[in-house]
Each structure stands twice: as C-alpha cells, then as structure tokens.
Amino acid sequence: MSLAEHLTVVRHPLVQHKLTLMRDRDTPTAVFRQLLREISQLLAYEITGQLAMTTRRIETPVQPMDAPALDGRKLALVSILRAGNGMLDGMLELIPSARVGFVGLYRDEETLKPVQYYCKLPTELGERLVIAVDPMLATGNSSVAAIDLLKEQGATDIRFLCLLAAPEGVERMRQAHPDVHIVTAALDERLDDKGYIVPGLGDAGDRMFGTK
C-alpha cells in the first residue's frame, strides 16, 4: 500500500487556519481547547465521508419519500487517553449517537514505548466502523498498541484520526497496520530526539489541560 492510499491530509482552508492558531505557542489553553473541538468536527466530516447508507420511508410536509439514512450499527469512537478526549467533544457534536471507548496509554519517556493502564470499549466492535482518535501521531508506538487492542477485541474496520502526524509515525502504523487509514490535518517534518513532532505544537495534552 502506498503512502497516498494509507494517509489523507485534510487541506481545507478552515482546518489549516485553525491548526496555525493551535501551533502558536501564545494561544491560551481555553482557546486551544475550543480550536481542537472545532477542528475535530471538520476532520470527523472528512473521515466519515464513506459511511454505509440506506434509505428509509418518511413523510415530508409535502409528500412521502425514500430518504437517505445511515446504515448498519452505530460507529465507535475510541479515545486514546488522555489527549484523545479533546477530540471527542467536537466529534460527538457531529455524531451524537456514536458509541465511545477509551484506551489508556502513556509514553515511557526513557524508552518511548507505550504502557497500558486502562481499556474500556463498546461491544460488537466487529460490526462497527471504529475511529481511534489521538491528536498526535509521533513515534506511532502508542497508536499501534491501541490498534492492537482494538483488533484483539474484534474490530476489523478501523480508521485513525489525528491532528498532526510525523513521517516516522505514519510509517510505523503502515508497517504494523496497513489496513488502517489515517486522516490528519498535517504531515510535519520529523521527530526530534525526544520523540516530539517538529515543528508540531508541543504536547497536545498539556496545552489542552493547562498542565506541564
């Protein structure tokens, strides 16, 4: 699978403008959080563009019609804690009926490897489109571990949504899970020696929650 088949970069002007505001280190926490909610809605619009459809009979004020409607089980949104929660709010405004799960992972700062501390997922994942969300796809280790867990629980149709991606993280995901399509607002230059995306926007969780 080529990179183009594995990755979609959303270049919509509103997405790119909001991302620039989020990158600015002087953007305060409250504004950063609001921008993340807004940009998450726009990215969710992109990643759900191929949902299965059917029709159902309804009565408009004028006449009956067979109207388009979503088909199949309600999709599942899975937040990779903690920063993934910042993307959930905006996505749930767009898809309020979605089922929600959480995978708790933190990055060991010495090894850069993920350590799992929590996992709570919706039922019947094998019958749902599952969208895993995490603002940053850096080394890819945590994302790969989260997708591993989803597949162990039966998920087969998985997509990954992030705000920023590094080439190293995209390649790591492509090697581990070539069937999982990635949607992001930007593919940045590289990782630094601490595993942070460059130019990036810093630590998304810290900026979202006002912590260090």
Backbone hydrogen bonds in HBPLUS format (Angstrom, degrees):
<---DONOR---> <-ACCEPTOR-->    atom                        ^
c    i                          cat <-CA-CA->   ^        H-A-AA   ^      H-
h    n   atom  resd res      DA  || num        DHA   H-A  angle D-A-AA Bond
n    s   type  num  typ     dist DA aas  dist angle  dist       angle   num
A0005-GLU N   A0002-SER O   3.15 MM   3  5.28 126.0  2.46  98.1 111.3     1
A0006-HIS N   A0002-SER O   3.16 MM   4  6.39 133.8  2.38 140.6 153.5     2
A0006-HIS N   A0003-LEU O   3.02 MM   3  5.02 131.2  2.27  96.8 110.7     3
A0007-LEU N   A0003-LEU O   2.89 MM   4  5.89 134.3  2.11 153.9 165.2     4
A0182-ILE N   A0006-HIS O   2.90 MM 176  6.16 168.7  1.91 152.7 156.1     5
A0008-THR N   A0182-ILE O   2.79 MM 174  6.18 150.2  1.88 155.3 165.6     6
A0184-THR N   A0008-THR O   2.93 MM 176  6.32 160.3  1.97 167.4 173.3     7
A0010-VAL N   A0184-THR O   2.82 MM 174  6.16 163.6  1.85 161.7 166.2     8
A0015-VAL N   A0012-HIS O   3.04 MM   3  5.31 117.5  2.44 106.2 121.4     9
A0016-GLN N   A0012-HIS O   3.02 MM   4  6.32 165.4  2.04 162.5 166.8    10
A0017-HIS N   A0013-PRO O   2.90 MM   4  6.03 157.0  1.96 149.1 155.5    11
A0018-LYS N   A0014-LEU O   3.03 MM   4  6.08 169.1  2.04 147.1 150.3    12
A0019-LEU N   A0015-VAL O   2.95 MM   4  6.09 151.4  2.04 145.8 154.4    13
A0020-THR N   A0016-GLN O   3.05 MM   4  6.25 150.3  2.14 141.2 148.3    14
A0021-LEU N   A0017-HIS O   3.16 MM   4  6.55 156.0  2.22 149.0 154.7    15
A0022-MET N   A0018-LYS O   3.02 MM   4  6.31 148.8  2.12 143.1 152.0    16
A0023-ARG N   A0019-LEU O   2.89 MM   4  6.16 145.1  2.02 148.0 157.6    17
A0024-ASP N   A0020-THR O   3.25 MM   4  6.49 144.2  2.39 144.7 152.6    18
A0027-THR N   A0024-ASP O   3.12 MM   3  5.65 168.4  2.13 117.9 121.4    19
A0032-PHE N   A0028-PRO O   2.85 MM   4  6.06 162.2  1.88 159.7 165.8    20
A0033-ARG N   A0029-THR O   2.90 MM   4  6.11 159.7  1.94 156.1 160.7    21
A0034-GLN N   A0030-ALA O   3.09 MM   4  6.31 155.5  2.15 141.3 147.7    22
A0035-LEU N   A0031-VAL O   2.87 MM   4  6.08 163.3  1.90 155.5 159.9    23
A0036-LEU N   A0032-PHE O   2.95 MM   4  6.15 153.3  2.02 146.6 153.9    24
A0037-ARG N   A0033-ARG O   3.10 MM   4  6.37 152.6  2.18 143.4 150.2    25
A0038-GLU N   A0034-GLN O   3.01 MM   4  6.31 157.6  2.06 149.4 155.4    26
A0039-ILE N   A0035-LEU O   2.83 MM   4  6.00 170.4  1.84 157.4 159.8    27
A0040-SER N   A0036-LEU O   2.96 MM   4  5.90 145.7  2.07 138.7 148.0    28
A0041-GLN N   A0037-ARG O   3.29 MM   4  6.55 146.2  2.42 139.4 146.4    29
A0042-LEU N   A0038-GLU O   3.33 MM   4  6.72 156.6  2.39 146.0 151.5    30
A0043-LEU N   A0039-ILE O   2.95 MM   4  6.21 157.3  2.00 149.2 155.4    31
A0044-ALA N   A0040-SER O   2.80 MM   4  5.92 151.3  1.88 143.8 152.4    32
A0045-TYR N   A0041-GLN O   3.00 MM   4  6.24 148.2  2.10 144.3 152.1    33
A0046-GLU N   A0042-LEU O   3.34 MM   4  6.68 148.0  2.45 137.5 144.7    34
A0046-GLU N   A0043-LEU O   3.07 MM   3  5.10 118.1  2.47  94.0 108.8    35
A0047-ILE N   A0043-LEU O   2.97 MM   4  6.30 163.6  1.99 156.2 159.7    36
A0048-THR N   A0044-ALA O   3.09 MM   4  6.07 138.1  2.27 145.8 154.0    37
A0049-GLY N   A0046-GLU O   3.27 MM   3  5.45 159.5  2.31 114.7 114.7    38
A0051-LEU N   A0048-THR O   3.40 MM   3  5.66 151.5  2.49 122.0 117.0    39
A0071-ASP N   A0052-ALA O   2.98 MM  19  5.36 160.7  2.02 132.8 129.7    40
A0054-THR N   A0069-ALA O   2.78 MM  15  5.37 157.8  1.83 163.8 169.9    41
A0069-ALA N   A0054-THR O   2.90 MM  15  5.37 154.4  1.97 137.5 137.6    42
A0056-ARG N   A0067-ALA O   2.84 MM  11  5.43 149.8  1.93 147.2 155.7    43
A0067-ALA N   A0056-ARG O   2.91 MM  11  5.43 158.3  1.96 151.5 144.5    44
A0058-ILE N   A0065-MET O   2.96 MM   7  5.65 165.8  1.98 166.6 171.1    45
A0065-MET N   A0058-ILE O   2.95 MM   7  5.65 151.6  2.04 155.6 158.7    46
A0060-THR N   A0063-GLN O   3.01 MM   3  5.31 159.4  2.05 137.4 136.5    47
A0099-ARG N   A0075-LEU O   2.94 MM  24  6.28 159.7  1.98 159.0 160.6    48
A0076-ALA N   A0129-LEU O   2.87 MM  53  6.23 166.2  1.89 161.4 165.9    49
A0131-ILE N   A0076-ALA O   2.82 MM  55  6.22 166.5  1.84 168.1 171.7    50
A0077-LEU N   A0099-ARG O   2.75 MM  22  6.16 162.1  1.78 166.7 168.5    51
A0101-GLY N   A0077-LEU O   2.81 MM  24  6.20 155.2  1.87 152.7 157.4    52
A0078-VAL N   A0131-ILE O   2.87 MM  53  6.06 168.0  1.88 147.9 149.3    53
A0133-VAL N   A0078-VAL O   2.84 MM  55  6.13 157.9  1.89 159.4 160.1    54
A0079-SER N   A0101-GLY O   2.94 MM  22  6.27 156.8  1.99 151.2 143.9    55
A0103-VAL N   A0079-SER O   2.91 MM  24  6.25 161.4  1.94 162.8 163.4    56
A0080-ILE N   A0133-VAL O   3.04 MM  53  6.09 164.7  2.07 170.6 165.7    57
A0084-GLY N   A0080-ILE O   3.03 MM   4  4.91 146.1  2.14 145.9 143.4    58
A0081-LEU N   A0103-VAL O   2.83 MM  22  5.98 149.7  1.92 143.9 153.7    59
A0085-ASN N   A0082-ARG O   3.08 MM   3  5.92 155.5  2.14 122.5 128.1    60
A0086-GLY N   A0083-ALA O   3.07 MM   3  5.72 150.1  2.17 116.7 123.8    61
A0087-MET N   A0084-GLY O   3.01 MM   3  5.51 150.1  2.10 112.0 120.4    62
A0088-LEU N   A0085-ASN O   3.20 MM   3  5.09 135.6  2.41  94.0 106.1    63
A0091-MET N   A0087-MET O   3.34 MM   4  6.49 161.3  2.38 147.6 153.1    64
A0092-LEU N   A0088-LEU O   2.79 MM   4  5.93 158.4  1.84 163.4 168.7    65
A0093-GLU N   A0089-ASP O   3.14 MM   4  6.39 137.9  2.32 142.4 153.1    66
A0094-LEU N   A0091-MET O   3.11 MM   3  5.21 127.0  2.41  96.1 109.4    67
A0095-ILE N   A0091-MET O   2.78 MM   4  6.02 148.6  1.88 145.6 156.2    68
A0098-ALA N   A0095-ILE O   3.14 MM   3  5.73 169.6  2.15 122.9 125.8    69
A0102-PHE N   A0120-LYS O   2.73 MM  18  5.30 159.9  1.77 152.4 159.1    70
A0120-LYS N   A0102-PHE O   2.88 MM  18  5.30 164.3  1.91 157.7 161.7    71
A0104-GLY N   A0118-TYR O   2.64 MM  14  4.37 166.7  1.66 127.0 131.3    72
A0117-TYR N   A0104-GLY O   2.86 MM  13  5.28 161.5  1.90 138.8 142.8    73
A0106-TYR N   A0115-VAL O   3.02 MM   9  5.39 152.4  2.10 139.8 147.5    74
A0115-VAL N   A0106-TYR O   2.83 MM   9  5.39 146.9  1.94 149.7 160.9    75
A0108-ASP N   A0113-LYS O   2.93 MM   5  5.47 174.1  1.93 158.7 156.7    76
A0112-LEU N   A0108-ASP O   2.58 MM   4  4.98 145.0  1.70 154.9 163.2    77
A0127-GLU N   A0124-GLU O   3.08 MM   3  5.67 163.7  2.11 116.6 121.7    78
A0128-ARG N   A0125-LEU O   3.11 MM   3  5.20 168.4  2.13 112.7 114.4    79
A0130-VAL N   A0157-ASP O   2.88 MM  27  6.14 169.4  1.89 166.1 169.3    80
A0159-ARG N   A0130-VAL O   2.84 MM  29  6.31 153.3  1.91 160.2 167.3    81
A0132-ALA N   A0159-ARG O   2.86 MM  27  6.27 158.8  1.91 168.1 164.3    82
A0161-LEU N   A0132-ALA O   2.82 MM  29  6.15 168.1  1.84 169.7 173.8    83
A0134-ASP N   A0161-LEU O   3.15 MM  27  6.57 157.7  2.20 164.3 170.8    84
A0163-LEU N   A0135-PRO O   2.75 MM  28  4.56 139.6  1.91 109.0 122.5    85
A0164-LEU N   A0135-PRO O   2.93 MM  29  6.32 160.5  1.97 170.4 177.0    86
A0137-LEU N   A0164-LEU O   2.90 MM  27  6.20 155.9  1.96 150.2 158.2    87
A0166-ALA N   A0137-LEU O   2.90 MM  29  6.23 149.3  2.00 178.7 169.7    88
A0144-VAL N   A0140-GLY O   2.91 MM   4  5.98 163.2  1.94 152.5 156.8    89
A0145-ALA N   A0141-ASN O   3.02 MM   4  6.21 159.3  2.06 145.8 151.7    90
A0146-ALA N   A0142-SER O   2.89 MM   4  6.13 153.7  1.96 148.0 155.2    91
A0147-ILE N   A0143-SER O   2.95 MM   4  6.21 161.4  1.98 151.9 156.6    92
A0148-ASP N   A0144-VAL O   2.87 MM   4  6.10 152.1  1.95 147.1 155.6    93
A0149-LEU N   A0145-ALA O   3.10 MM   4  6.42 155.5  2.17 144.8 149.9    94
A0150-LEU N   A0146-ALA O   3.03 MM   4  6.38 156.4  2.09 148.9 155.3    95
A0151-LYS N   A0147-ILE O   2.94 MM   4  6.18 161.3  1.98 154.2 158.4    96
A0152-GLU N   A0148-ASP O   2.93 MM   4  6.19 151.4  2.01 147.0 155.7    97
A0153-GLN N   A0149-LEU O   3.09 MM   4  6.36 134.1  2.31 140.2 151.8    98
A0153-GLN N   A0150-LEU O   3.14 MM   3  5.14 131.5  2.39  93.4 106.4    99
A0155-ALA N   A0150-LEU O   3.01 MM   5  5.48 157.4  2.06 149.2 141.9   100
A0154-GLY N   A0151-LYS O   2.98 MM   3  5.02 161.2  2.02 107.0 110.5   101
A0160-PHE N   A0181-HIS O   2.90 MM  21  6.18 167.2  1.92 162.3 163.3   102
A0183-VAL N   A0160-PHE O   2.87 MM  23  6.29 157.6  1.92 165.1 172.3   103
A0162-CYS N   A0183-VAL O   3.00 MM  21  6.41 162.9  2.03 163.8 168.8   104
A0185-ALA N   A0163-LEU O   3.15 MM  22  5.19 143.6  2.29 114.5 125.3   105
A0165-ALA N   A0186-ALA O   2.98 MM  21  6.29 142.3  2.12 154.9 166.4   106
A0188-ASP N   A0165-ALA O   2.80 MM  23  6.07 151.8  1.88 170.6 178.6   107
A0169-GLY N   A0166-ALA O   3.03 MM   3  5.29 120.2  2.41 104.7 118.9   108
A0170-VAL N   A0166-ALA O   3.04 MM   4  6.36 161.9  2.07 160.4 165.8   109
A0171-GLU N   A0167-PRO O   2.99 MM   4  6.14 162.3  2.02 148.8 153.4   110
A0172-ARG N   A0168-GLU O   2.98 MM   4  6.15 153.4  2.06 141.0 148.7   111
A0173-MET N   A0169-GLY O   2.96 MM   4  6.17 161.4  1.99 149.5 153.9   112
A0174-ARG N   A0170-VAL O   2.87 MM   4  6.05 154.0  1.93 145.6 153.9   113
A0175-GLN N   A0171-GLU O   2.96 MM   4  6.15 154.2  2.03 148.6 154.0   114
A0176-ALA N   A0172-ARG O   3.07 MM   4  6.24 159.9  2.11 146.5 152.1   115
A0177-HIS N   A0173-MET O   2.66 MM   4  5.45 162.6  1.69 150.8 157.0   116
A0180-VAL N   A0177-HIS O   3.10 MM   3  5.67 171.0  2.10 122.5 125.1   117
A0189-GLU N   A0198-VAL O   2.99 MM   9  5.84 125.4  2.30 140.1 155.6   118
A0190-ARG N   A0198-VAL O   3.35 MM   8  5.46 160.2  2.39 145.2 149.7   119
A0198-VAL N   A0190-ARG O   2.82 MM   8  5.46 159.1  1.86 166.1 162.4   120
A0192-ASP N   A0196-TYR O   2.85 MM   4  5.45 150.8  1.93 147.2 156.6   121
A0195-GLY N   A0192-ASP O   3.00 MM   3  5.34 165.6  2.02 115.8 119.3   122
A0207-ARG N   A0203-ASP O   3.02 MM   4  6.24 162.7  2.05 157.3 162.4   123
A0208-MET N   A0204-ALA O   2.90 MM   4  5.94 146.6  2.01 145.5 154.9   124
A0209-PHE N   A0205-GLY O   2.95 MM   4  6.04 160.0  1.99 153.3 157.5   125
A0210-GLY N   A0206-ASP O   2.77 MM   4  5.37 120.6  2.13 138.1 149.2   126
A0211-THR N   A0206-ASP O   3.01 MM   5  4.53 137.7  2.20 122.9 131.6   127
